[in-house]
């Protein structure tokens, strides 16, 4: 699921700055270890996933797949020991989830037997190998987990040739997030190298476990620490509009079936976007977020734009190396009325995002409970479009005598009507849109990508241009749907 636009370290520094200004929590308390090691409550985010799986048994909506190509001679024994070491180090990976009375709880098992399943395709022909490789990858990412039995992580090693392997690592979202997958791969490399070379591994004991965070999070809500943040969000999200994207199909309750389209921005455009953000003292996220709002505005002719964005939610140092489901969702709302210049929208977007960062600790689920928006089956409450940027550099993962290459995977699920994510690789931004196939055709999404890239090319040259003056091959608006709009030419509009 999900990407973060600031690293935990940067977010922690930001929180400290906000505290000095009086804009954040009054104290950044160290999260204590819980007193008992028995069953404990779920975090609010975990509880949402658990409830969803009770309502939709058999769903693979929260399965997170990862595939890594390994070139070289794999030390199977070292790999098995490394995986077992990680599971023993992070108790959430050996936890199960069940009802205790009428309350869902997580129970950490003393140990689990995480077996590395090995499938040898070396004797297959090239055609057969490609078929079975695709079949195993598709089958693995759709194979559900049993939350009450576990384990909630599985690992398969597909051997293609003597020195060619595919490592499939699949995990349930209730025990992991995007940042956790980076931690897992980093620790896997450290332990694998140590076991392969017969040297000791040096990782300090974790200061806390995920269940400690879950207990602490609930205490924050109960003792009123988050009351100020709740008040902020209630004021910010009063009379929230629904973003009505023009769809190809009329479906009131779309399914979770999704597909994706992607495009790669040029290195030149990527660098120009970074330069624009630096010139105006913005983050790259703020520039891209503002541009995305323009596309939504020009697509819907709605001025009040609401989208969801992920936040790592690891503002405390003791959380940075812990595997678990920490990521939170923020609801960003910006008004584009009056046909502002892009640079004016950019400044407003900066204020919106900074205020959201300062109030990020309130769990999204608690916000939904408080606001009680009308719910539509198959639709996310409060927003329908999701936006994420991941431009944090990946740690270089080096396995002893192996060359690694990550393989992009999608589980065929779309949790939102449209989710746009940008990832920086090799000095270029890749833009990916995951969309509900019950709402959009692939051609419509490709056009959306083209419009977004066209807008980005224009804003780096003309950041002072007004929103309606950008030339985009979008459908012209009907004047009756946008009062005050006057057509000047085929692709330019003004206000009276």
N, C-alpha and C positions, 0 to 999 in steps of 0.2 A: 504494500500500500504505500504508501506513502513517503515523501522526501521532505527535507528541512532546508530553510534558506539561511540559517545561521548555525554555525557549529555550537556545541555545548559551551565551549570555552568563551566564544564571543558573546553568547547569550548571558553567561554568568557575569562577564564584565559589564554588559549593558544593564543587567539588573542592579549591580552595585552602583552604577552611575545614576540610575533612576532612584535608588534609595537615597543617595546624597541630595537629589533634587526634591525628594519628598513625593516622587511619583510611583514608587513601587511598594512592596511590602515593608513594613517597619523593621522586620528582622529577617535575615536569611539564616534560619536555624539549621543546625546540623541534624540530619535525619537519624534518629536513634534506632538501634536494633530492637526488634519486638521482644517482649519478655518471654513468650512461649513459642515453642517450635511446632505446635500442633496446627490444626486447621485454622485458617484466617480468611477474612473477607477478601473479596476481589477488589481490584481497583475499579474505578467507575468505568474506564474504557473497557476493561476485561468483562465487566458485568454486561455492558451493551452487547459485546460479541456473544457471550454465553446465552443471553436472552434471545438473540437473533437465531442462534443455532437450535434453540428449543422450538422456535416458531417455524424454522425451515430446516428440519432434520435432513441430513444427507447433502447439505449444501457444501460447495467448495469455494464459497465466496471469500473466505478468510484463510485460504491456503497460499503460502508464499513460497514460490519455487525459485531455485537458483541452480544454474548449470555452469560448470567450469571445465574447460578443455585442458587436459594435462598431457604434455608432451615430454616423454622421458620414461625412465624405469621407476615405477611407483613402488615404494616400500609399503606393502599392504599392512604389515604388522604395525609399523609406526603410525600409519593413518588410523587404524582401529584404536590404538592406544590413545592417540591425540583426541579423537572424538569422545572417547569415554572420559578423558581428563576434563574436557570442556563441560560435559554434562554433570560431572561431579562438582565442578567449580561453581556452576550457576544452578541453584536449586530450582529455579523456575522451569528449567528444561527437563526436570524430573518430577514435575508437579502434575497432579490430576485435578479435575474440577467436578464437583458433585454437589448435591443438595444435603444440607445438614438442617433437618427440620424443614422450614420453608425458605432457607437462605442458601444461596450458592456460595461455596467456599473452595479455596485451593488448598491442596494437601501435598506437601513435599515428601516424596518417597526417599528413603535412605539411599537407594541406588536403583538404577534401571539398567537393563541389558540392551544397550544400543548396538545392534549388530550391523556391520557393514555388509550389505548384500552385493555380491559380485556377479555380473552377467558377462559371459565371454562370447563376443560376437566375432572373434578372430577367424573362425572357420567358415564364416558366411561369405558369399560372393559380394562384390561391391554393391550391387543392386539390393541384395537381401539385407546387407548391413545397413544401408541408408533407410530401408523400410523399417527394420526393427528398431533402429536408433530413434526415428521419429515416433514410432509406436510407444516405446518405453517412456520417452519424454512426455508425450501427451497423456499417457495412462497415469504416470506418476503424479503429475500436477493436478489430476482430477480425482485421485484416490483420497477419500476423506479420512479424517482422524476421529477417534473416539475420545472425547474430552474426559470421560470418567475413567478410562483405563490407561491411556497413554501407551508408549511415549508419544509426545507431540512433535517429534522430530524423526526423520528417517533419512538414511543416506544410501544411495545406490552408486556403485562404480561400474560403468559400462566399459569393457575392454574391447577396443576396435582392432588394435594390432598390438604387437609386443611392447611398443613404446607410445601408444596413442590411447588415451582414456577420456571418458566424460564422467565427471563427478556430479551427480544429482543430489542436491541437498534441499530437502523440502521441510518446511516448518509451519506450525500453525501461528497465525497472527496474535492469538491470545497470549503467547509467551515471547513475542518478538516484534521488532519493527525494523525500519530501514537502517537506523544507526546500529541496532543490535547485530544485523547481518555483517556489518563491517567489523564489529568487535569479534564475532565468531570466526571470520576468515583470518583476522589478524592473529588470534590466539591459536587457530589451527596451524598456521604457518610456524609460529614460535614452538609449539609442542612437537610438530612433525619434524622440524629441523633438529630439535634436541634429541628426539628418539632415534632419528636416522643416523645422527653423528655420535651418539652415545655420550652426549654432554648434558649437564643439568639445565633445566629450564628455570628461568627466574621471573616469576610473576608474583607480586605481593598478594596477600589475601585480600579479598574484596571487603571494603569497609561495611557494606550492608548487602542484603539480598533484595530481590524485587518485592517480596512480600512485606519487607519492612517499609518500603515506599508506599505500598497499598494501604497499610495500617495508618501510616503518618498522613497520607492524603485525606483519609476520612476524618481524622482528628482535626485537620485544618478546617474542614467544612463545619464540623460540629462546634468548634470553639469560636466561630465567627471571624476567623482570620481572613476569609475570602469574601466577607460581606461587602467591602468597598469595591472589589472587582465585580461582584454580581451587580451592584448598583450601576457601575459604569456600563456594563453590557446591556442592562435593561434600558438605560437611556439611549444608548447607541442604536439599539435594534427595535425601537418602538415603531409600530405600524410598518412592519417589514413588507416590502413588495415581493412579488414572485417574478423572477426573470423568465420571460416567455420567449425562448429561442424559437425561430421559425424551423419547424421540423418537416421531414418528408412524409411522416406517417402520423396518424392521429391515434394515440394510445394513451388512455388515462392512467393505466397501471402497467407501465413497461416492466419487462422481466430484467434479470441481472445479466442477460447475455450481452457480451460486448465484443468489439473488435478494435483494431487500432490502425492508425496511419501516422507516418512520421516523415520529417524532412530534416535536412542538415543545412544549417546556415553556413555561409562562407566564413573563413577565418577573418577576412577583412571586415565583414559586417559584425562579427562577434567582438572584435577589438574596438570597432567604432562605438558599439553599445557600451563597452566598458569605459571608453574615454568620455562618453557623454555623461555617464554616472559620476565619474570623478570630477568633471568640470563643475557639476552642480551639487557636489557633496552628497550624492545619493549612493545607495547600494545598487548593484545590478538588478536585484529583485525588484526594487521600487520602480526602476525604469520599465522593466518587462511587465510588471503588474499594471502600471499606468497604461501601457500600450494595449494590453489585453482588454482593459476596460473600454478603450476606444473602439476596438473591434466589436465588443458586445453591444456598445451603444449604437454603432452604425448598423448592426445586425437586427436589433430589436426596436430601436428608437425609444428606448426607455432611458431616462436620465438618472434614475436611482438604481445603481448597480450593486448587487450583493453577490459575493463569491466566498467560497471556503478555501482556506489555505492550511497546510500542516505546519506544526511547530514541534521541534525536537523535545521540548519540555524537560530539558536536562540542565537547568540553571544552577544546580548545585554540584560541586566537585565530586562528591561521593557517588553520583549517578553516572558519571561519564564512562566508566568501564563495566557497567552492569547490563546484562542482557535482560530484556523485558519489553513490555508494551507500554512505553512512556508517551509516545507521540500524541499530541493534542490537536484539536482543530479550532482555528480561529475564524470568526465570521467578519469579513471586511466589507464595509459599506461606504460607498463614495457617491457624491452627487455631482453630476456632470452638466448641470443646467447652465444656461447662459452662453453656451458655445465658447468655453474658455480656450486659451492657448494651451498647447501641450505642456509647456513648462509650468504653467499655473496648475494644471492637473497633477503634474509631477510633484509639486510642492505640497499639494493637498494630500496626495497619496502617501507621501513621507509622513505627514502628521498622523494619518490613519493607521499606518503600520507601526509607528513608534508607540502610539497609545495602545495598540493591540498587544505589542510585546510586553508592555508594562502591566498588562492584565491577563497574562497567558496562563496563570496557574488554575483558574477556574475550569474544571472539567467541562467539556462541551456537553456531555450528557446531563449535567446538572443545570446548565443553561437552558437546554431544551425542556427539562422538567419544569423550570420556573416560567418560561415564556409560554409554554403549552400551545405551540403553533398547530394549525390544522394539519393532520397527517394524511398522506396519500400513499397507499401501498406501492412499493417499488420506487419511491422518491425519498431523498434525504430531507429531513426537516431543516428549515431556515434558509437553505440554498440549494441550487441544482447544478451549479458549475464549480469545479474544483481547479485550483491553480497551484503549481509547485515548481520551484527551481532548486536544483542540486548542483551548486558550483563549488562545493567543498572538495578539494583534491583528495582522491582515494589514496590511502596509504599503499605504498608499493608492497605487494605480497610476493615473497620469494620463498619457494619450497625447494629444499635441497635437491639439486640435479634435475629439476623440473621446470618447464616453461608453462606459464598459465595464460589462458585466454578466456575471458568471461563471455558466455553466450546469452544474448537477451531472450527472455521468456515472458510470455503473457498467459495468464490462466484463463482467458476467455471470459472474464467477469468485468462488468462496468457497474461500479457502485453509484455513480453519478450520471446524470444525463450526458455530461461531457466533462472530461478531465484532461487538462493540458499540462504537460510537464516538460521542463527543459533541463537537460543534463549537459554539462560541459565535458567534452573529451577531446584530447589532442587540439586544444585551442579553438575548438568549434562548438557551437551549441546545437544539440539535437533537439528538435521540437517534436513531441509525440502527443497525439490526441487519442485517448480511449473513449469510446462512445457507445451508447446503447443502440444496438442494431434494430430495436423495436421503434426507434425514433428517427434515425438518420441513415441515409445511404452513404456508401463510401465516397462517392463523387462529391457530395456536399461537404464532407470533412476535408477532402483534398482541397476544395476551393477555399475553405476556411483557413487552411494552412497557408495557401498562396496569398490570401488577403493579409494574414498576420505578417508574413515575411515582407510583403510590399510595404506595409505600414512601418515596419522597423527600418527599412531602407530609407524611408522618407523622414522619420523623426530624427535620425542621426544628422541629417542635413538641414532640416527645417524645424527645430524644436520650438520655435516661436509661432509656428502655424497654428491656426484655430482648428478645432476638431473636425468641423464640417468642411474644411478646405483640403483635407488629405484626399487624394485621388485613389479610390478603391473601387474595384469592379463588383460592388454590392448592388443589390436591387435598390432602385430609388424608392424613397418613402412616399407614402400617400400623404398629401398635405393635411387631410382630415385627421390623420392619426398623429400629426405632429404640429399643433397650432403654432403659428408664428413663423413657420418655415417657408421660405420663398426660393423657388428654383431659379438659378442664374444661368446654368448651363447643364450639360448632361451629367457632370460629376462634381458640381460645386453648388453649395447652398449657403444662404445667409438667413439671419433673423430680422424680422421687422420689429 
